[in-house]
Amino acid sequence: MFPLNFVIPRRRGAVLIASVLFAVGFIVEVFFLREHRFSVNKEQTVHIAEKALKVKGQRVPVRVKPKSGGVKDQSQMQSPRGSRTSMDSALLDNPDTEHCQRKSHIVFLNTHQTEGSKIQNILYRYGENRGLTFALPKNRDTRFSYPEYFKAQFVEGVNGDSATKFHILCNDMRFRKSEVAKVMPEDTFYFSILRHPVLLVQSAFMFLKASAIFPGNHVLDSLVEDSLTNPMSPNKSAFNNLAFDFGFDNLVTTEAKNQENKAAKVIANMEKDFHLLLINEYFDESLVLLKHTLCWSLEDVATFMRRNAHQRPLSLLPDTVEDIKTYKALDWKIYRHFNATFWHKVESVVGMKEMKREVSELRQLQAKLTHSCLAGVVAPYHNNNFGVGKLSLGFNLNTTVKPEIKRKCQKCVTPVLQYTYNLYNKQFSKKAAKL
């Protein structure tokens, strides 16, 4: 067990910065971040990225401007589309939502520290309301043996060469397309979400600091600087953890040989395997774009309003920002590329004017849902040494909520851990009774 009160020597920079990301992947996820919806410094991320990342003495832009078989399933299968990439298909096969067909075969790669748990909750609610089946980890786990590569045998109900197929797969995994395809139909829609690498590191550091895993007055600038003077890490996933989740070799820095070619191959494979990559810093725009590509409604993708907008961001030295981009060079190139293609998709699929209108409508829906369901936060956590304000640990449901929307409210606040248990118990009731 990783102790919460250990003291870290000052100069162990590599271990410190590796611990930030490693702990997020293994401790934060296990200890109440996803399962208990622990929300740390989320909303200000959008505010930062929509304008610029604040650093000491300089403004660092975040947004990148675009440059000039046996299937046990009732849904209709779509035919293969030749040599088109997955992303090309998503654009061409999604006209106006009134004339498209809802997608029910979905894979969501839930990357770490990107607010993927909110999207997972959306998928859980959508699938449960329509009686869809979920590919769930065996033995009521919440992860597919992460950080191992995904294997079909990790899925409950899959035995040997079983041809069982499911509607939705969205639990944590390290992606491997050939294995995922064994449990999902051919017409499955694949998508994931990315986040600016600097903001990923900030978010990880802020959680660990607030939860006393980094006690005292550790400064992120110093940790990053130290990590580059001693770049040996005990934990490979600390480097380019986005690339790691997508299943690629993540030990690529700006000094790596042929790093440009390696990054180009990674991006090409991601474009081939995924129809859509959302951007955390434009979360509401991402939900609207997802709504169009899945042919869903705004109500389907609505969730609670993002919280903690009042929290101030960390201020970083310009050199720190560049250092993070150095040891996360592959993640940085991935983010830059798909941030640009995201806005191409917005223009092609939705249009900027319509996007603005639908984002406004979505936010109104989310405000109404939040106001109807919630009566405030539970047990706000104060950390005066850290100076980020209140950290929300949960929700209080509104006791006066109308019965017809009570169930929806309860589902919206159900933590991923508990929701996964509930779905497993329903879908595999006989096996669940033996656990």
N, C-alpha and C positions, 0 to 999 in steps of 0.2 A: 504494500500500500504506500502511496506517495504521501509522506507527511505534510501537513499544512503549516507547520511552524518551523521548518528547517531554515537555517541561515546559509546563504550562498556566498562563497568567497568572491571578493571583488573582481579578480582578474580571470575568472573562469568564463570568459565571454562566450566561447563556443557552446559550452554546456548551457549557459543561461539563455542565449537566444534560441538554441535548439529546444530548450525546455518550454519556451513560450508556445511554440507551435505544436510540439509533441503533446504537451499537457492539454492543449485545446482539443486535439484529436482523440485523446484517450481519457483525460480526466474531466475536462469541461463537459464533454458529451455524456460521460457516465454520471458525473456529479451535477445533475440538475440543470444544465444549460438547455439541452433539448427536452429531456424528460420532464423538467419542471418549469420550462419556459422562462428561464432566468434571462432577463433582458438587460444587457450591459452596453450602454453607449451606442445604441443602434441608430436612432433617428438623426443624430447630428452627422452621421456618415453620409446620408443623402444630401444634407445641406452643404457639407464640405465639397462633395464630388460634383454637385451641380454648378458650383462656382469654381473654387480652387482649393487645393490642400494648403492649409496655413502652416508656414514654417517661419523660423526666426530669420528675418531679414530678406525673405524672398517668397514669392508665390509660385507654387508648383502646380501646373494645370493637371487635372485628372481626366477630363473628357478628351478623347482623341478624335479630331475631325476626320471624317472619311476621306480617303484619297480617291483624285480622279481615277403437306405432311399432316399427320393426325393432330387435330386441334380441338380440344374440349372447350368450345367457345361458341356463343350464339351470334356474335357480330359478323357482319359481312366482311370478307377479306378483300383487300385491294390487290390488283395485279402489280408485278414488279415494274419499275420505271426505267429500265435500261441503264444507261451510263450516267444518268443525272446524279449529282450528289444529294445527300439527305436534305441539305439546306435549300438546294434548288427546288426539290420536290415540295418542301413546305411552302415556298413562295407561290409556286404555280398551282398547287392544289387547294388553295384556300382563298376563294373569292369572297364576295359579300356573305356574311354569316347566314343570311336568309336562304342562300342557295348552296350551302355546303353541308356536309355530313359530319355529325359529331364524332370525335375520335374517342374511343374507349380502350384502346390498347396503347398503354403509355409506360415508358421507362423514364424515371427522373433520377439522375445521378446527384445525390444529395451531398454536395461538397461542404467542407468544414468552414465554419465562421462566415457563412454567406447568408444567413437567415433562411437556409433551406428547410428548416423545420416548419416554417410558416407555409411553405408550398406543400410540404408533406401532409400537413393538416388539411389543406385544401383538397388534395388528392384523396386522402382518407375519407373525408366527408362526401365528396362527389361519388366515389365508388361505393361506399356503404349505402348511400341514399338510393342507388340504382341497382343494388344487388350484384355488383361486380366482384370478381375474385382477385385476391392479392397474392403475389409471390412473397411469402414471408419467411424469415429465417427459421431454421429448425429449433425445436425445444423452446419456443416462445422467446427467443432472443430478439434484440432490436437491430443487430448488425449481421451482415453476411461474413462472419469471421474476419472482419477488417483488423489489420491491414493486409491480409492475404488477398491475392487476386480472387475475384468472384469465380465460383464454380457452381454449376447447376445443382450439384449434389447438396449445396448448402440450403436449398429451398425445401421447405416442408412440403411433403406430398410428391416429391420427385425421387424416384428410386431407380437406379441404374439407367437404362435407356428409355425410361418412361417418356411418353410423348405428351404428357400433361402440359397445357398452356394456361397462362393466366392473363387477366386484363391489365393489372397495374403492378409495377415493381418500383418501389421508392425508398426502401430502407438503405442504410449506409453500406457501401461496398467500395472496393477498389475495382474499377471497371475493367471488364474483359468481354468484348463484344461477342466473340465466338461462343462463350459460355452463356451469356445472357440470352442470346438468340435461341438457345435450346429450350427455354421455358417461356418464350414470348412469341406471338404470331408474327408472320412476315410483314404485316402492315403496321407494326408498332411504331409509335411516335417517340423519338428519343430527344430529351432536352435536359439541360442543367443550368446552373447559375454561377457566375464569376464575380469576383470582387477585386478592387484595386489592391495589389500586393502590399503597399504601404499601410493601407487601412486594415488589411488582415492582421498585420503585425501589431498595429496599434490596438486593435480590438482584443487580440490575444493577451497582450501585455496588460491592458486595463482590467480584464477579468481576473488575471492571476494576481495583480496588485490588490484589487478590491477584495479578493477572497483570501488575502493574507498568505498566498503561496509565495509571493515576493514581499516579505515584510521589510520594513525600513524605508529607505529613500532611494531605491534603485531608479536610475534614469535611463529611459529607453535609448537615448542618444549614445550613452556610454556602453550599454550592452551591445548595440549594433557595431560600434567601433571596435570593441574588444573581439567580437566574433570574427571580424575580418583579419585580425592580427594572428588568430589561431583558428583557422577554418575547419579543423578536424571536429566532426560532430558524432556523438554516439547514436544519433537518430536520423536516419536518412530522410524520413518524411518531413523533417524540419526545413529542408531546402526544396523550394518549388512544390509546396504541398498541393497546390491545385493540379499540377502535372502529375503528381503522385496519385491523386484520387482518380484521374482519368486513365491511369494505368501505364504511364510512361516513365522512362528513366529520368529521375528528377535531379540528378547530380550534375547540373549544367549551370555554370556561372559565366560571366562575361569573358573570363579568361579561358574557358574550355575550347578545345580544338573543334573547328567546324561547327561552332555553336549556332551560327546562322542557318546552316543546312539542317541541323538537328531540329531547330525550332520550326523551320519550314515544313519538315516532315510531320512533326507533331500536329501542327495546325491543319495540314492537309488531311491527316487521319481523323482529327476531330470534326472537320467539315464533312467528311464522308460518313461518319458514324452518328452524328447528331444533327437533328433538324433545326434546333434552336438553342442558342446560348443566351440566357438572360443576364442582365447586369444589375448587381445589388444596388449600386448608387442611383439607379433609376427603377426602383422597385415597382412603383405603381404603373409606370410606362411598360415595364416588363409584364405585369399582370394583364394589361390591356392587350399587348402583343400576343401573349399566351392565349388569351380568350379568343382572338381571331384565328390563330393557327389551329387551335383545337375545335373551333366552331362551337364554343360554349357561350354562356351569357355572362354579363358582368356580375350577376348574383352568384354565379358558380365560383368566381375567383375572388370574391370579396372576403376580406378578413378584418380583424380589428385594426384600428389606426395604429401606426407605428408610434412607439412611446419614447420618452426621454429626450425630446427635442431640446429641452432646456440645458442639457449637459454640454459643457464646453469641451472642445477637442483638445488633444495634446498638441503642444507646439514643438515642432521638430526643427533641428538645424538642417539647412540645405544639404550638407554633406551626409547626414543620416538618411535622408530620402534617397540619395544616389547610392549609398551603401546597401540599402535594402534592395534596390533594383539590381545591384551587382550580384548579391548572393541568391536573389530570386529572379535571375535573368530570364529564365524560361517562362515563369509565370507572368512576368512583365510583358514579354512579347506576345504571349497568348492573350492577355488582357487587352493590350493595345489593338490587336487585330480584330478581336470580336467586339470590342467597344465600337469600332468603326462599322463593322458589318451589322451591328445591332441597329444603328441609325439608318443604314440602307434598307433594312427590313421594315423599319417603322414607315419610311417613305413609300416602299413598294406595297406593303400589306395594308397599312392603315391610312397613311397620309398624316402630315404634321397637324393640320387643322382638326381633323377628326380625332387624332390622338389627344390633343389638348382638351377637346370636348369630353371625350370618354374618361380621361383621367379625372376631370372635374366631377363627372357623374359618379365614378367609382369612389372617389373620396367622400362624396355625399352619402353614398350607400354605406361606406365603412364608418363614417361618423354616426350615422343612424344606428348601425348595428352595435357599435361601441357604447353609445348612449343607452340603448335599450337593454343591453346585456349586463353592463358593468356598473358597479357602485363604487369603484375605486380600487386601489392596489392593496395587496396584503403585505404587512411587515416590511416597510421600506427600510433599506440598509444604509446607514450613514458611515462614511469613512472620511473623517476630516483631513487625515494625512494625505489622502489621494486627491481630494478636491474635485470630484466629478459629480457631486450632488447625490440625489437619491437613486438607488438601484432597485428596480421593481422586482420583487421575488414571486409575484403571483397575482391573482385576481380575486375580487369579491363579486359574485354574481348578484345582480339586482333582484331582491326578494319580491318586488312587485311586478316582475316580468310576466307577460301574458302566457298562458299555458301553451298556446300554439307556437310560440317561438322559444320556449324554454329549452326544448331539446336541442335546437340549433345552437343556442348560447352555450349549453353544456358541452357540445361537441367542439365548439370553437376554442374553449379553454382547456380541453382535455390534453394533458401532456402526451408527447409522442410515446413514451414508455407505456403509459396506461392504455392509450389508444391501440397500440400494437397488441398488447395483451388481450384487449377486448375483441379485436378482429380475429386474432388467433383462436380464442376460445369459441367464437362463433363459427369460424370456418373449419376448425379441426377440433370439434368438441370432444370426440372420443379420446384423442391423444392428449388434449388439454386436461382431461379428468385424471390422467395418470401422472401428470407432472406435479 
